[in-house]
């Protein structure tokens, strides 16, 4: 081989060599400096040398300049973080947990479930897939290992693999220099674009745009199957992919042959461009090579006795597009490439200042040595090229067609067109394109982000326009720079980052408003508009992350625990408007009501935020908004279980396994006690109704004093539909349990079913009596809306006010009067009011009734509604703090299907974190 080292010694300019020769005379101090004053005009202050970079940051920069894949931290879109240990022997996991008592979010301890490195190598790079449920870990010998999340955050296991690559025979020459996950089909292609919020006539308006699903895109040929590409220093391009059964396979192709060490790659980056990928590589000779990568999946289907099996045998097609020599910044030649990325063009459905093209961004960094150039500042330069296709033009002589012939058309060629460099006075550790590639975040070593508009490559600043909310930096949010950090990873939208400090400690940072959250009453500054814009900005960010199935807890962590009720309400209202397509179904027919409520899922994500934020100021007790969200989210979780269980189309419900019936008893009991709680709450209001006061006033007083959501479970259309569905399902369940008792397979199950039937006999009223009252009240609400002539937009405003603020709207006052004056008295005449008064409903966990929270001593499983015991292994919801038994894989295999599906997340839509 021609070269014997991995790189060439840097050329030292002649000026620098001469500067190292010291003149003895220059070492002597002038006499004036020793014994007298300096001459006039010469008393200039001595320059203060720049503070040296921490050793850990210097090492980090050196590693980034040596090889492309060196990320020691990664933040999953599912809501947890991964960290490679200092010596690379294991990967550990953490998350952010919200504490209900304080309302603050803190970093958890390391999960006890570690991922060990291979025996013959150490981990060098980690990178999550788009959804965040899978992790790719590159080792020091060029191997890539895939791990899959199982059950809870921070618990991953090695994915089943059948790869044709030879494992255990790699060398450091084959280290990974670039890695790219393909987007998951169809989940990652459904994320909408939400336009910037604009204030018009006092209302903040946005639009939701969706990507045309027929536009050619690069993804795995099978639905919900993952794939990734990685490039080694020896120019080997590898495709790892799952087959139909979820087992990982691989195929590889050589980009180019290499002969000398200068041909080895240092960095590689991959990005999508329509139906193919663009790959850019950089080698030790400072050359860019750009390739077009096309994947042919080669799908075949086979008919078997138990169904159809789909197999894929992908091949990779490579086309060389262009070559660029002597890559470097336009100035500052002392820098060295530290990172490389390919940013796809902005999709047409996303707003942009001007059309964009696929862009290659190279970060060149100068990190001064402590010994040689300690006086210099560290900095980075972004060199930017756009990938463009042009048709060469011929000289006019050749372009003139002949009299008896035609001039042949010139084939188009691809070029890298140089754009203006972006110079920053900080060391850039990460470049990330966000939100459909409209915003670029440059994370620097000071623990801050420099935000740039993708179309213009100009900095995004807070320009004080309080009628537009378009992004975090424009809304006045920023990171407070602090001490240097060596490693960093961002969450989904850049509102939070995890960092490794120079002393090796792990931490999390959030963006903060440039201005205070409180109003300034100095008579000079008016911050009301600024604060309102900031809240609307965060509501839009919450909707953006929610719509892309990302974790939203970090967005909520930005809001202070003592945020005023008005600002909380504004945040929730805007999040609902940004995200939800339907909030009122009162005027639909019953069948369409049920279909709409079960199908609509986006509103659950906002109600989850309402639960997290719904506490009284300075107290862990929930206010009305929190109570309503708590009850509704539980109702929705149970309704989905009942709907899936009872939706057998072949009429075989009653012949299904009798073991399924006892598992549903806690859920049906929860619904039963909720119905009793609602009836008792209404009866209390009726008893305390003062002469001369209206039912509307009495109910509003109840909400203000206790936060009791009972009436609004009936008033709001979505929970009213769920309650009607549940009462109908219970009627079917009562028939089913009578049949199942005779077929019980264990004495325990027989006793459980007997106890439930006995409880039903002793109820204060019959289910059908409550169902009749509910149906008549539903008709009264429909009639009230019709008589008021409310438009669909006005009904949405009414629904939002009821769900968030607990108001009793004037439009529905007639329905409320009918409920309290006609329907409830008739219901009470059919009920045992003594039993109703003494029925215990504390275990429901609703804090608005007559039993204080402190009296509830027994803990219940958040999903299965069974008691938790001291010998159970638990998991905790990182958002609401609810607990559930952490069922083992063996227990899940024999559990009913509804338990397998329901245990994936908390009823509040939060993710589970293992306890201990």
Secondary structure, DSSP 8 states (H G I E B T S, - for coil): ----SSS------HHHHHHTS--GGGGS--HHHHHS---TT-------------HHHHHHHHHHHH-S----EEE-TTSEEEEE-TTSSEEEEEEEEE-TTT--EEE----S--EE--TT--EEEEEE-SSSSEEEEEETTS-EEEEEE-SSBT-EEE--B---S--S---GGG-EEEEEE---TTGGG---EE--EEEETTEEE--EE---TTS-----SSTT--EEEEEETTSEEEEEEE-TTS-EEEEEEESS---SGGGSEEEEEEEEETTEEEEEEEETT--EEEEEEEEE--EEEEEETTEEEEEE--EEEEEEEEEE-S---SS-TT-EEEEEEEE----TTS--SS----EEEEEEEE---TTTSTTS--EEEEEEEEEEEEE----HHHHS--TT-------EEEEEEE---EEESS-EEEEEEETTTTEEEEEETTS-EEEEETTT--B------TTEE-STTTTTEE----S-EEEEEE-TTSSEEEEEETTS-EEEEE-EESS-SS---SSS---HHHHHHHHHHHHHHHHHHHHTT---HHHHHHS-TT--HHHHHHHHHHHHHHH-S----TTS-HHHHHHHHHH--HHHHHHHHHHHH-B-TTSSSB-HHHHHHHHHHHHHHHHHHHHHHH--TTS-GGGS-THHHHHHHHHHHHHHHHHHHHHHHHHHHHHT--TT--HHHHHHHHHHHH---HHHHHHSHHHHHHHHHHHHHHHHHHHHHHHHHTT-SSHHHHHHHHHHHHHHHTSSS-HHHHHHHHHHHHHHHHHHHHHHT--HHHHHHHHHHHHHH----GGGHHHHHHIIIIIHHHHHHTS-HHHHHH---GGG--TTSSS-GGG----B-TTT--B--TTS-EEEETTT--EEE---HHHHHHS-HHHHHHTTS-TTS--EEE--
